[in-house]
Amino acid sequence: MTFVTDRPGHDRRYAIDSRRIEEELGWRPAHSFEQGLRQTVAWYLEHRNWCEEVTRDRYDGRRLGLGWN
């Protein structure tokens, strides 16, 4: 692991090893990572009003992870 100073909060990762669920339950993702990411971004772009509503008075647009209170 290499710690970086320009991306606070990114030194911790939440890696998932899905081999066990695949082997024991036969689960497989319905979409590739790339497909899921595209669909997720498209959803947010199509629902900008919702995004603005849920972030209003909660997020001021500043970069997260810098320790601001």
PDB file of N, CA, C, O and CB in Angstrom:
ATOM      1  N   MET A   1       0.853  -1.170   0.000  1.00  0.00           N
ATOM      2  CA  MET A   1       0.000   0.000   0.000  1.00  0.00           C
ATOM      3  C   MET A   1       0.893   1.225   0.000  1.00  0.00           C
ATOM      4  O   MET A   1       1.851   1.318   0.767  1.00  0.00           O
ATOM      5  CB  MET A   1      -0.967   0.002   1.218  1.00  0.00           C
ATOM      6  N   THR A   2       0.567   2.143  -0.858  1.00  0.00           N
ATOM      7  CA  THR A   2       1.297   3.396  -0.930  1.00  0.00           C
ATOM      8  C   THR A   2       0.360   4.530  -0.550  1.00  0.00           C
ATOM      9  O   THR A   2      -0.684   4.719  -1.174  1.00  0.00           O
ATOM     10  CB  THR A   2       1.894   3.618  -2.342  1.00  0.00           C
ATOM     11  N   PHE A   3       0.736   5.284   0.475  1.00  0.00           N
ATOM     12  CA  PHE A   3      -0.073   6.412   0.903  1.00  0.00           C
ATOM     13  C   PHE A   3       0.238   7.623   0.036  1.00  0.00           C
ATOM     14  O   PHE A   3       1.397   7.866  -0.299  1.00  0.00           O
ATOM     15  CB  PHE A   3       0.172   6.729   2.391  1.00  0.00           C
ATOM     16  N   VAL A   4      -0.775   8.371  -0.324  1.00  0.00           N
ATOM     17  CA  VAL A   4      -0.595   9.551  -1.154  1.00  0.00           C
ATOM     18  C   VAL A   4      -1.155  10.761  -0.427  1.00  0.00           C
ATOM     19  O   VAL A   4      -2.108  10.647   0.344  1.00  0.00           O
ATOM     20  CB  VAL A   4      -1.273   9.373  -2.530  1.00  0.00           C
ATOM     21  N   THR A   5      -0.564  11.913  -0.676  1.00  0.00           N
ATOM     22  CA  THR A   5      -1.010  13.124   0.021  1.00  0.00           C
ATOM     23  C   THR A   5      -2.057  13.890  -0.766  1.00  0.00           C
ATOM     24  O   THR A   5      -2.793  14.692  -0.192  1.00  0.00           O
ATOM     25  CB  THR A   5       0.170  14.029   0.303  1.00  0.00           C
ATOM     26  N   ASP A   6      -2.138  13.656  -2.081  1.00  0.00           N
ATOM     27  CA  ASP A   6      -3.059  14.457  -2.892  1.00  0.00           C
ATOM     28  C   ASP A   6      -4.461  13.878  -2.952  1.00  0.00           C
ATOM     29  O   ASP A   6      -5.333  14.477  -3.581  1.00  0.00           O
ATOM     30  CB  ASP A   6      -2.521  14.595  -4.287  1.00  0.00           C
ATOM     31  N   ARG A   7      -4.710  12.747  -2.330  1.00  0.00           N
ATOM     32  CA  ARG A   7      -6.048  12.147  -2.364  1.00  0.00           C
ATOM     33  C   ARG A   7      -6.419  11.642  -0.966  1.00  0.00           C
ATOM     34  O   ARG A   7      -6.498  10.432  -0.749  1.00  0.00           O
ATOM     35  CB  ARG A   7      -6.109  10.982  -3.403  1.00  0.00           C
ATOM     36  N   PRO A   8      -6.644  12.543  -0.029  1.00  0.00           N
ATOM     37  CA  PRO A   8      -6.976  12.109   1.326  1.00  0.00           C
ATOM     38  C   PRO A   8      -8.227  11.246   1.339  1.00  0.00           C
ATOM     39  O   PRO A   8      -9.190  11.516   0.622  1.00  0.00           O
ATOM     40  CB  PRO A   8      -7.165  13.314   2.237  1.00  0.00           C
ATOM     41  N   GLY A   9      -8.201  10.223   2.149  1.00  0.00           N
ATOM     42  CA  GLY A   9      -9.349   9.338   2.251  1.00  0.00           C
ATOM     43  C   GLY A   9      -9.314   8.201   1.254  1.00  0.00           C
ATOM     44  O   GLY A   9     -10.103   7.263   1.365  1.00  0.00           O
ATOM     45  N   HIS A  10      -8.420   8.260   0.287  1.00  0.00           N
ATOM     46  CA  HIS A  10      -8.357   7.219  -0.722  1.00  0.00           C
ATOM     47  C   HIS A  10      -7.330   6.137  -0.396  1.00  0.00           C
ATOM     48  O   HIS A  10      -7.189   5.173  -1.148  1.00  0.00           O
ATOM     49  CB  HIS A  10      -8.043   7.827  -2.056  1.00  0.00           C
ATOM     50  N   ASP A  11      -6.625   6.285   0.700  1.00  0.00           N
ATOM     51  CA  ASP A  11      -5.648   5.272   1.065  1.00  0.00           C
ATOM     52  C   ASP A  11      -6.307   4.030   1.646  1.00  0.00           C
ATOM     53  O   ASP A  11      -5.659   2.992   1.780  1.00  0.00           O
ATOM     54  CB  ASP A  11      -4.659   5.837   2.055  1.00  0.00           C
ATOM     55  N   ARG A  12      -7.563   4.124   1.984  1.00  0.00           N
ATOM     56  CA  ARG A  12      -8.302   2.967   2.474  1.00  0.00           C
ATOM     57  C   ARG A  12      -9.172   2.474   1.344  1.00  0.00           C
ATOM     58  O   ARG A  12      -9.904   3.248   0.727  1.00  0.00           O
ATOM     59  CB  ARG A  12      -9.155   3.312   3.738  1.00  0.00           C
ATOM     60  N   ARG A  13      -9.095   1.213   1.077  1.00  0.00           N
ATOM     61  CA  ARG A  13      -9.926   0.689   0.007  1.00  0.00           C
ATOM     62  C   ARG A  13     -10.816  -0.403   0.559  1.00  0.00           C
ATOM     63  O   ARG A  13     -10.493  -1.053   1.553  1.00  0.00           O
ATOM     64  CB  ARG A  13      -9.067   0.160  -1.156  1.00  0.00           C
ATOM     65  N   TYR A  14     -11.906  -0.587  -0.085  1.00  0.00           N
ATOM     66  CA  TYR A  14     -12.869  -1.578   0.326  1.00  0.00           C
ATOM     67  C   TYR A  14     -12.943  -2.635  -0.767  1.00  0.00           C
ATOM     68  O   TYR A  14     -13.892  -2.686  -1.549  1.00  0.00           O
ATOM     69  CB  TYR A  14     -14.261  -0.938   0.599  1.00  0.00           C
ATOM     70  N   ALA A  15     -11.919  -3.472  -0.797  1.00  0.00           N
ATOM     71  CA  ALA A  15     -11.854  -4.514  -1.822  1.00  0.00           C
ATOM     72  C   ALA A  15     -12.770  -5.663  -1.423  1.00  0.00           C
ATOM     73  O   ALA A  15     -12.874  -6.030  -0.253  1.00  0.00           O
ATOM     74  CB  ALA A  15     -10.394  -5.016  -2.021  1.00  0.00           C
ATOM     75  N   ILE A  16     -13.422  -6.210  -2.421  1.00  0.00           N
ATOM     76  CA  ILE A  16     -14.309  -7.345  -2.180  1.00  0.00           C
ATOM     77  C   ILE A  16     -13.805  -8.518  -3.000  1.00  0.00           C
ATOM     78  O   ILE A  16     -13.619  -8.414  -4.212  1.00  0.00           O
ATOM     79  CB  ILE A  16     -15.791  -7.004  -2.539  1.00  0.00           C
ATOM     80  N   ASP A  17     -13.592  -9.618  -2.332  1.00  0.00           N
ATOM     81  CA  ASP A  17     -13.227 -10.851  -3.015  1.00  0.00           C
ATOM     82  C   ASP A  17     -14.509 -11.667  -3.105  1.00  0.00           C
ATOM     83  O   ASP A  17     -14.974 -12.216  -2.106  1.00  0.00           O
ATOM     84  CB  ASP A  17     -12.067 -11.639  -2.260  1.00  0.00           C
ATOM     85  N   SER A  18     -15.072 -11.745  -4.289  1.00  0.00           N
ATOM     86  CA  SER A  18     -16.376 -12.398  -4.453  1.00  0.00           C
ATOM     87  C   SER A  18     -16.277 -13.893  -4.738  1.00  0.00           C
ATOM     88  O   SER A  18     -17.286 -14.534  -5.032  1.00  0.00           O
ATOM     89  CB  SER A  18     -17.136 -11.734  -5.565  1.00  0.00           C
ATOM     90  N   ARG A  19     -15.073 -14.452  -4.653  1.00  0.00           N
ATOM     91  CA  ARG A  19     -14.927 -15.886  -4.974  1.00  0.00           C
ATOM     92  C   ARG A  19     -15.788 -16.777  -4.091  1.00  0.00           C
ATOM     93  O   ARG A  19     -16.385 -17.735  -4.582  1.00  0.00           O
ATOM     94  CB  ARG A  19     -13.475 -16.304  -4.838  1.00  0.00           C
ATOM     95  N   ARG A  20     -15.863 -16.485  -2.820  1.00  0.00           N
ATOM     96  CA  ARG A  20     -16.626 -17.354  -1.916  1.00  0.00           C
ATOM     97  C   ARG A  20     -18.113 -17.374  -2.271  1.00  0.00           C
ATOM     98  O   ARG A  20     -18.720 -18.442  -2.342  1.00  0.00           O
ATOM     99  CB  ARG A  20     -16.446 -16.897  -0.466  1.00  0.00           C
ATOM    100  N   ILE A  21     -18.699 -16.196  -2.494  1.00  0.00           N
ATOM    101  CA  ILE A  21     -20.119 -16.156  -2.829  1.00  0.00           C
ATOM    102  C   ILE A  21     -20.366 -16.807  -4.193  1.00  0.00           C
ATOM    103  O   ILE A  21     -21.408 -17.424  -4.415  1.00  0.00           O
ATOM    104  CB  ILE A  21     -20.633 -14.700  -2.826  1.00  0.00           C
ATOM    105  N   GLU A  22     -19.405 -16.664  -5.093  1.00  0.00           N
ATOM    106  CA  GLU A  22     -19.529 -17.314  -6.398  1.00  0.00           C
ATOM    107  C   GLU A  22     -19.452 -18.830  -6.256  1.00  0.00           C
ATOM    108  O   GLU A  22     -20.256 -19.557  -6.841  1.00  0.00           O
ATOM    109  CB  GLU A  22     -18.435 -16.816  -7.355  1.00  0.00           C
ATOM    110  N   GLU A  23     -18.484 -19.299  -5.479  1.00  0.00           N
ATOM    111  CA  GLU A  23     -18.272 -20.741  -5.324  1.00  0.00           C
ATOM    112  C   GLU A  23     -19.366 -21.404  -4.497  1.00  0.00           C
ATOM    113  O   GLU A  23     -19.869 -22.463  -4.873  1.00  0.00           O
ATOM    114  CB  GLU A  23     -16.926 -21.000  -4.682  1.00  0.00           C
ATOM    115  N   GLU A  24     -19.736 -20.797  -3.381  1.00  0.00           N
ATOM    116  CA  GLU A  24     -20.685 -21.439  -2.465  1.00  0.00           C
ATOM    117  C   GLU A  24     -22.144 -21.250  -2.876  1.00  0.00           C
ATOM    118  O   GLU A  24     -22.967 -22.139  -2.660  1.00  0.00           O
ATOM    119  CB  GLU A  24     -20.488 -20.900  -1.073  1.00  0.00           C
ATOM    120  N   LEU A  25     -22.468 -20.113  -3.460  1.00  0.00           N
ATOM    121  CA  LEU A  25     -23.861 -19.836  -3.798  1.00  0.00           C
ATOM    122  C   LEU A  25     -24.124 -19.785  -5.297  1.00  0.00           C
ATOM    123  O   LEU A  25     -25.274 -19.719  -5.731  1.00  0.00           O
ATOM    124  CB  LEU A  25     -24.279 -18.542  -3.180  1.00  0.00           C
ATOM    125  N   GLY A  26     -23.059 -19.815  -6.082  1.00  0.00           N
ATOM    126  CA  GLY A  26     -23.235 -19.740  -7.521  1.00  0.00           C
ATOM    127  C   GLY A  26     -23.641 -18.367  -8.014  1.00  0.00           C
ATOM    128  O   GLY A  26     -24.136 -18.229  -9.132  1.00  0.00           O
ATOM    129  N   TRP A  27     -23.435 -17.345  -7.188  1.00  0.00           N
ATOM    130  CA  TRP A  27     -23.815 -15.981  -7.565  1.00  0.00           C
ATOM    131  C   TRP A  27     -22.833 -15.426  -8.577  1.00  0.00           C
ATOM    132  O   TRP A  27     -21.624 -15.631  -8.465  1.00  0.00           O
ATOM    133  CB  TRP A  27     -23.880 -15.067  -6.328  1.00  0.00           C
ATOM    134  N   ARG A  28     -23.347 -14.739  -9.541  1.00  0.00           N
ATOM    135  CA  ARG A  28     -22.534 -14.027 -10.523  1.00  0.00           C
ATOM    136  C   ARG A  28     -23.156 -12.644 -10.727  1.00  0.00           C
ATOM    137  O   ARG A  28     -24.379 -12.505 -10.713  1.00  0.00           O
ATOM    138  CB  ARG A  28     -22.442 -14.823 -11.884  1.00  0.00           C
ATOM    139  N   PRO A  29     -22.323 -11.631 -10.914  1.00  0.00           N
ATOM    140  CA  PRO A  29     -22.883 -10.296 -11.167  1.00  0.00           C
ATOM    141  C   PRO A  29     -23.663 -10.293 -12.473  1.00  0.00           C
ATOM    142  O   PRO A  29     -23.283 -10.958 -13.437  1.00  0.00           O
ATOM    143  CB  PRO A  29     -21.764  -9.228 -11.210  1.00  0.00           C
ATOM    144  N   ALA A  30     -24.752  -9.543 -12.496  1.00  0.00           N
ATOM    145  CA  ALA A  30     -25.585  -9.461 -13.695  1.00  0.00           C
ATOM    146  C   ALA A  30     -24.947  -8.568 -14.751  1.00  0.00           C
ATOM    147  O   ALA A  30     -25.258  -8.695 -15.936  1.00  0.00           O
ATOM    148  CB  ALA A  30     -26.977  -8.941 -13.341  1.00  0.00           C
ATOM    149  N   HIS A  31     -24.056  -7.661 -14.336  1.00  0.00           N
ATOM    150  CA  HIS A  31     -23.418  -6.721 -15.251  1.00  0.00           C
ATOM    151  C   HIS A  31     -21.931  -6.667 -14.947  1.00  0.00           C
ATOM    152  O   HIS A  31     -21.505  -6.945 -13.826  1.00  0.00           O
ATOM    153  CB  HIS A  31     -24.056  -5.309 -15.140  1.00  0.00           C
ATOM    154  N   SER A  32     -21.153  -6.311 -15.943  1.00  0.00           N
ATOM    155  CA  SER A  32     -19.732  -6.082 -15.707  1.00  0.00           C
ATOM    156  C   SER A  32     -19.578  -4.796 -14.899  1.00  0.00           C
ATOM    157  O   SER A  32     -20.515  -4.005 -14.794  1.00  0.00           O
ATOM    158  CB  SER A  32     -18.940  -5.998 -17.055  1.00  0.00           C
ATOM    159  N   PHE A  33     -18.417  -4.597 -14.342  1.00  0.00           N
ATOM    160  CA  PHE A  33     -18.152  -3.368 -13.596  1.00  0.00           C
ATOM    161  C   PHE A  33     -18.373  -2.153 -14.499  1.00  0.00           C
ATOM    162  O   PHE A  33     -19.007  -1.177 -14.099  1.00  0.00           O
ATOM    163  CB  PHE A  33     -16.709  -3.371 -13.031  1.00  0.00           C
ATOM    164  N   GLU A  34     -17.843  -2.229 -15.711  1.00  0.00           N
ATOM    165  CA  GLU A  34     -17.960  -1.111 -16.645  1.00  0.00           C
ATOM    166  C   GLU A  34     -19.423  -0.812 -16.981  1.00  0.00           C
ATOM    167  O   GLU A  34     -19.822   0.352 -17.024  1.00  0.00           O
ATOM    168  CB  GLU A  34     -17.178  -1.410 -17.926  1.00  0.00           C
ATOM    169  N   GLN A  35     -20.225  -1.857 -17.218  1.00  0.00           N
ATOM    170  CA  GLN A  35     -21.651  -1.652 -17.514  1.00  0.00           C
ATOM    171  C   GLN A  35     -22.360  -1.017 -16.326  1.00  0.00           C
ATOM    172  O   GLN A  35     -23.134  -0.073 -16.480  1.00  0.00           O
ATOM    173  CB  GLN A  35     -22.329  -2.988 -17.881  1.00  0.00           C
ATOM    174  N   GLY A  36     -22.085  -1.545 -15.146  1.00  0.00           N
ATOM    175  CA  GLY A  36     -22.718  -1.006 -13.941  1.00  0.00           C
ATOM    176  C   GLY A  36     -22.338   0.441 -13.694  1.00  0.00           C
ATOM    177  O   GLY A  36     -23.178   1.252 -13.305  1.00  0.00           O
ATOM    178  N   LEU A  37     -21.077   0.763 -13.918  1.00  0.00           N
ATOM    179  CA  LEU A  37     -20.628   2.139 -13.725  1.00  0.00           C
ATOM    180  C   LEU A  37     -21.306   3.070 -14.725  1.00  0.00           C
ATOM    181  O   LEU A  37     -21.766   4.149 -14.352  1.00  0.00           O
ATOM    182  CB  LEU A  37     -19.099   2.233 -13.862  1.00  0.00           C
ATOM    183  N   ARG A  38     -21.373   2.663 -15.985  1.00  0.00           N
ATOM    184  CA  ARG A  38     -22.055   3.473 -17.000  1.00  0.00           C
ATOM    185  C   ARG A  38     -23.517   3.690 -16.636  1.00  0.00           C
ATOM    186  O   ARG A  38     -24.020   4.809 -16.736  1.00  0.00           O
ATOM    187  CB  ARG A  38     -21.953   2.805 -18.378  1.00  0.00           C
ATOM    188  N   GLN A  39     -24.199   2.637 -16.215  1.00  0.00           N
ATOM    189  CA  GLN A  39     -25.613   2.747 -15.866  1.00  0.00           C
ATOM    190  C   GLN A  39     -25.810   3.641 -14.646  1.00  0.00           C
ATOM    191  O   GLN A  39     -26.769   4.411 -14.581  1.00  0.00           O
ATOM    192  CB  GLN A  39     -26.205   1.361 -15.602  1.00  0.00           C
ATOM    193  N   THR A  40     -24.910   3.538 -13.692  1.00  0.00           N
ATOM    194  CA  THR A  40     -25.008   4.365 -12.485  1.00  0.00           C
ATOM    195  C   THR A  40     -24.834   5.845 -12.830  1.00  0.00           C
ATOM    196  O   THR A  40     -25.628   6.683 -12.402  1.00  0.00           O
ATOM    197  CB  THR A  40     -23.951   3.932 -11.444  1.00  0.00           C
ATOM    198  N   VAL A  41     -23.794   6.163 -13.603  1.00  0.00           N
ATOM    199  CA  VAL A  41     -23.553   7.554 -13.999  1.00  0.00           C
ATOM    200  C   VAL A  41     -24.739   8.078 -14.806  1.00  0.00           C
ATOM    201  O   VAL A  41     -25.184   9.207 -14.597  1.00  0.00           O
ATOM    202  CB  VAL A  41     -22.241   7.674 -14.822  1.00  0.00           C
ATOM    203  N   ALA A  42     -25.248   7.263 -15.724  1.00  0.00           N
ATOM    204  CA  ALA A  42     -26.398   7.681 -16.537  1.00  0.00           C
ATOM    205  C   ALA A  42     -27.602   7.978 -15.649  1.00  0.00           C
ATOM    206  O   ALA A  42     -28.325   8.945 -15.889  1.00  0.00           O
ATOM    207  CB  ALA A  42     -26.758   6.592 -17.572  1.00  0.00           C
ATOM    208  N   TRP A  43     -27.822   7.158 -14.630  1.00  0.00           N
ATOM    209  CA  TRP A  43     -28.962   7.376 -13.731  1.00  0.00           C
ATOM    210  C   TRP A  43     -28.834   8.727 -13.030  1.00  0.00           C
ATOM    211  O   TRP A  43     -29.790   9.500 -12.970  1.00  0.00           O
ATOM    212  CB  TRP A  43     -29.059   6.236 -12.685  1.00  0.00           C
ATOM    213  N   TYR A  44     -27.648   8.998 -12.504  1.00  0.00           N
ATOM    214  CA  TYR A  44     -27.458  10.276 -11.809  1.00  0.00           C
ATOM    215  C   TYR A  44     -27.621  11.455 -12.756  1.00  0.00           C
ATOM    216  O   TYR A  44     -28.191  12.477 -12.374  1.00  0.00           O
ATOM    217  CB  TYR A  44     -26.080  10.327 -11.153  1.00  0.00           C
ATOM    218  N   LEU A  45     -27.132  11.333 -13.979  1.00  0.00           N
ATOM    219  CA  LEU A  45     -27.294  12.420 -14.947  1.00  0.00           C
ATOM    220  C   LEU A  45     -28.754  12.630 -15.319  1.00  0.00           C
ATOM    221  O   LEU A  45     -29.178  13.761 -15.555  1.00  0.00           O
ATOM    222  CB  LEU A  45     -26.480  12.136 -16.200  1.00  0.00           C
ATOM    223  N   GLU A  46     -29.518  11.560 -15.373  1.00  0.00           N
ATOM    224  CA  GLU A  46     -30.936  11.657 -15.711  1.00  0.00           C
ATOM    225  C   GLU A  46     -31.792  12.131 -14.533  1.00  0.00           C
ATOM    226  O   GLU A  46     -32.945  12.520 -14.718  1.00  0.00           O
ATOM    227  CB  GLU A  46     -31.438  10.315 -16.196  1.00  0.00           C
ATOM    228  N   HIS A  47     -31.227  12.097 -13.328  1.00  0.00           N
ATOM    229  CA  HIS A  47     -31.975  12.462 -12.117  1.00  0.00           C
ATOM    230  C   HIS A  47     -31.268  13.574 -11.344  1.00  0.00           C
ATOM    231  O   HIS A  47     -31.138  13.511 -10.121  1.00  0.00           O
ATOM    232  CB  HIS A  47     -32.161  11.232 -11.211  1.00  0.00           C
ATOM    233  N   ARG A  48     -30.823  14.577 -12.063  1.00  0.00           N
ATOM    234  CA  ARG A  48     -30.101  15.686 -11.421  1.00  0.00           C
ATOM    235  C   ARG A  48     -30.944  16.399 -10.374  1.00  0.00           C
ATOM    236  O   ARG A  48     -30.421  16.820  -9.342  1.00  0.00           O
ATOM    237  CB  ARG A  48     -29.644  16.687 -12.467  1.00  0.00           C
ATOM    238  N   ASN A  49     -32.231  16.538 -10.623  1.00  0.00           N
ATOM    239  CA  ASN A  49     -33.102  17.202  -9.637  1.00  0.00           C
ATOM    240  C   ASN A  49     -33.077  16.457  -8.314  1.00  0.00           C
ATOM    241  O   ASN A  49     -33.006  17.078  -7.253  1.00  0.00           O
ATOM    242  CB  ASN A  49     -34.551  17.296 -10.161  1.00  0.00           C
ATOM    243  N   TRP A  50     -33.133  15.144  -8.366  1.00  0.00           N
ATOM    244  CA  TRP A  50     -33.079  14.332  -7.144  1.00  0.00           C
ATOM    245  C   TRP A  50     -31.745  14.549  -6.439  1.00  0.00           C
ATOM    246  O   TRP A  50     -31.704  14.729  -5.222  1.00  0.00           O
ATOM    247  CB  TRP A  50     -33.281  12.827  -7.469  1.00  0.00           C
ATOM    248  N   CYS A  51     -30.658  14.531  -7.203  1.00  0.00           N
ATOM    249  CA  CYS A  51     -29.330  14.728  -6.621  1.00  0.00           C
ATOM    250  C   CYS A  51     -29.229  16.070  -5.908  1.00  0.00           C
ATOM    251  O   CYS A  51     -28.704  16.159  -4.798  1.00  0.00           O
ATOM    252  CB  CYS A  51     -28.256  14.633  -7.704  1.00  0.00           C
ATOM    253  N   GLU A  52     -29.738  17.108  -6.556  1.00  0.00           N
ATOM    254  CA  GLU A  52     -29.703  18.436  -5.945  1.00  0.00           C
ATOM    255  C   GLU A  52     -30.538  18.479  -4.671  1.00  0.00           C
ATOM    256  O   GLU A  52     -30.144  19.109  -3.689  1.00  0.00           O
ATOM    257  CB  GLU A  52     -30.203  19.491  -6.934  1.00  0.00           C
ATOM    258  N   GLU A  53     -31.674  17.820  -4.683  1.00  0.00           N
ATOM    259  CA  GLU A  53     -32.552  17.802  -3.512  1.00  0.00           C
ATOM    260  C   GLU A  53     -31.889  17.104  -2.328  1.00  0.00           C
ATOM    261  O   GLU A  53     -31.931  17.617  -1.210  1.00  0.00           O
ATOM    262  CB  GLU A  53     -33.873  17.112  -3.850  1.00  0.00           C
ATOM    263  N   VAL A  54     -31.287  15.958  -2.553  1.00  0.00           N
ATOM    264  CA  VAL A  54     -30.718  15.202  -1.426  1.00  0.00           C
ATOM    265  C   VAL A  54     -29.412  15.793  -0.921  1.00  0.00           C
ATOM    266  O   VAL A  54     -29.004  15.498   0.202  1.00  0.00           O
ATOM    267  CB  VAL A  54     -30.491  13.762  -1.829  1.00  0.00           C
ATOM    268  N   THR A  55     -28.744  16.619  -1.718  1.00  0.00           N
ATOM    269  CA  THR A  55     -27.499  17.224  -1.245  1.00  0.00           C
ATOM    270  C   THR A  55     -27.689  18.648  -0.726  1.00  0.00           C
ATOM    271  O   THR A  55     -26.793  19.188  -0.077  1.00  0.00           O
ATOM    272  CB  THR A  55     -26.480  17.226  -2.357  1.00  0.00           C
ATOM    273  N   ARG A  56     -28.826  19.256  -0.999  1.00  0.00           N
ATOM    274  CA  ARG A  56     -29.079  20.625  -0.551  1.00  0.00           C
ATOM    275  C   ARG A  56     -28.941  20.707   0.965  1.00  0.00           C
ATOM    276  O   ARG A  56     -29.489  19.883   1.697  1.00  0.00           O
ATOM    277  CB  ARG A  56     -30.485  21.100  -0.993  1.00  0.00           C
ATOM    278  N   ASP A  57     -28.213  21.696   1.415  1.00  0.00           N
ATOM    279  CA  ASP A  57     -27.979  21.933   2.852  1.00  0.00           C
ATOM    280  C   ASP A  57     -27.193  20.819   3.525  1.00  0.00           C
ATOM    281  O   ASP A  57     -27.116  20.772   4.752  1.00  0.00           O
ATOM    282  CB  ASP A  57     -29.297  22.104   3.565  1.00  0.00           C
ATOM    283  N   ARG A  58     -26.609  19.922   2.739  1.00  0.00           N
ATOM    284  CA  ARG A  58     -25.820  18.838   3.319  1.00  0.00           C
ATOM    285  C   ARG A  58     -24.401  18.789   2.771  1.00  0.00           C
ATOM    286  O   ARG A  58     -23.483  18.324   3.446  1.00  0.00           O
ATOM    287  CB  ARG A  58     -26.503  17.515   3.071  1.00  0.00           C
ATOM    288  N   TYR A  59     -24.225  19.268   1.550  1.00  0.00           N
ATOM    289  CA  TYR A  59     -22.921  19.206   0.894  1.00  0.00           C
ATOM    290  C   TYR A  59     -22.700  20.494   0.125  1.00  0.00           C
ATOM    291  O   TYR A  59     -23.509  20.870  -0.723  1.00  0.00           O
ATOM    292  CB  TYR A  59     -22.819  17.973  -0.050  1.00  0.00           C
ATOM    293  N   ASP A  60     -21.601  21.167   0.427  1.00  0.00           N
ATOM    294  CA  ASP A  60     -21.364  22.481  -0.179  1.00  0.00           C
ATOM    295  C   ASP A  60     -20.463  22.413  -1.408  1.00  0.00           C
ATOM    296  O   ASP A  60     -20.084  23.450  -1.953  1.00  0.00           O
ATOM    297  CB  ASP A  60     -20.750  23.413   0.840  1.00  0.00           C
ATOM    298  N   GLY A  61     -20.120  21.223  -1.845  1.00  0.00           N
ATOM    299  CA  GLY A  61     -19.328  21.073  -3.054  1.00  0.00           C
ATOM    300  C   GLY A  61     -17.834  21.051  -2.840  1.00  0.00           C
ATOM    301  O   GLY A  61     -17.073  20.835  -3.783  1.00  0.00           O
ATOM    302  N   ARG A  62     -17.397  21.276  -1.596  1.00  0.00           N
ATOM    303  CA  ARG A  62     -15.960  21.243  -1.339  1.00  0.00           C
ATOM    304  C   ARG A  62     -15.460  19.807  -1.372  1.00  0.00           C
ATOM    305  O   ARG A  62     -16.228  18.863  -1.184  1.00  0.00           O
ATOM    306  CB  ARG A  62     -15.630  21.898   0.017  1.00  0.00           C
ATOM    307  N   ARG A  63     -14.184  19.657  -1.609  1.00  0.00           N
ATOM    308  CA  ARG A  63     -13.549  18.346  -1.666  1.00  0.00           C
ATOM    309  C   ARG A  63     -13.663  17.652  -0.317  1.00  0.00           C
ATOM    310  O   ARG A  63     -13.378  18.237   0.728  1.00  0.00           O
ATOM    311  CB  ARG A  63     -12.073  18.471  -2.084  1.00  0.00           C
ATOM    312  N   LEU A  64     -14.083  16.402  -0.362  1.00  0.00           N
ATOM    313  CA  LEU A  64     -14.261  15.626   0.866  1.00  0.00           C
ATOM    314  C   LEU A  64     -12.942  14.994   1.295  1.00  0.00           C
ATOM    315  O   LEU A  64     -12.044  14.810   0.473  1.00  0.00           O
ATOM    316  CB  LEU A  64     -15.334  14.538   0.670  1.00  0.00           C
ATOM    317  N   GLY A  65     -12.823  14.664   2.569  1.00  0.00           N
ATOM    318  CA  GLY A  65     -11.666  13.944   3.067  1.00  0.00           C
ATOM    319  C   GLY A  65     -10.531  14.807   3.556  1.00  0.00           C
ATOM    320  O   GLY A  65      -9.463  14.288   3.883  1.00  0.00           O
ATOM    321  N   LEU A  66     -10.728  16.104   3.617  1.00  0.00           N
ATOM    322  CA  LEU A  66      -9.652  16.997   4.064  1.00  0.00           C
ATOM    323  C   LEU A  66      -9.779  17.382   5.519  1.00  0.00           C
ATOM    324  O   LEU A  66      -8.989  18.189   6.009  1.00  0.00           O
ATOM    325  CB  LEU A  66      -9.631  18.242   3.224  1.00  0.00           C
ATOM    326  N   GLY A  67     -10.741  16.833   6.221  1.00  0.00           N
ATOM    327  CA  GLY A  67     -10.883  17.092   7.644  1.00  0.00           C
ATOM    328  C   GLY A  67     -11.626  18.357   8.003  1.00  0.00           C
ATOM    329  O   GLY A  67     -11.555  18.811   9.144  1.00  0.00           O
ATOM    330  N   TRP A  68     -12.346  18.943   7.038  1.00  0.00           N
ATOM    331  CA  TRP A  68     -13.158  20.125   7.378  1.00  0.00           C
ATOM    332  C   TRP A  68     -14.308  19.711   8.271  1.00  0.00           C
ATOM    333  O   TRP A  68     -14.850  18.614   8.145  1.00  0.00           O
ATOM    334  CB  TRP A  68     -13.694  20.824   6.100  1.00  0.00           C
ATOM    335  N   ASN A  69     -14.666  20.590   9.161  1.00  0.00           N
ATOM    336  CA  ASN A  69     -15.808  20.313  10.040  1.00  0.00           C
ATOM    337  C   ASN A  69     -16.931  21.244   9.732  1.00  0.00           C
ATOM    338  O   ASN A  69     -17.985  21.171  10.365  1.00  0.00           O
ATOM    339  CB  ASN A  69     -15.422  20.431  11.506  1.00  0.00           C
TER     340      ASN A  69
END
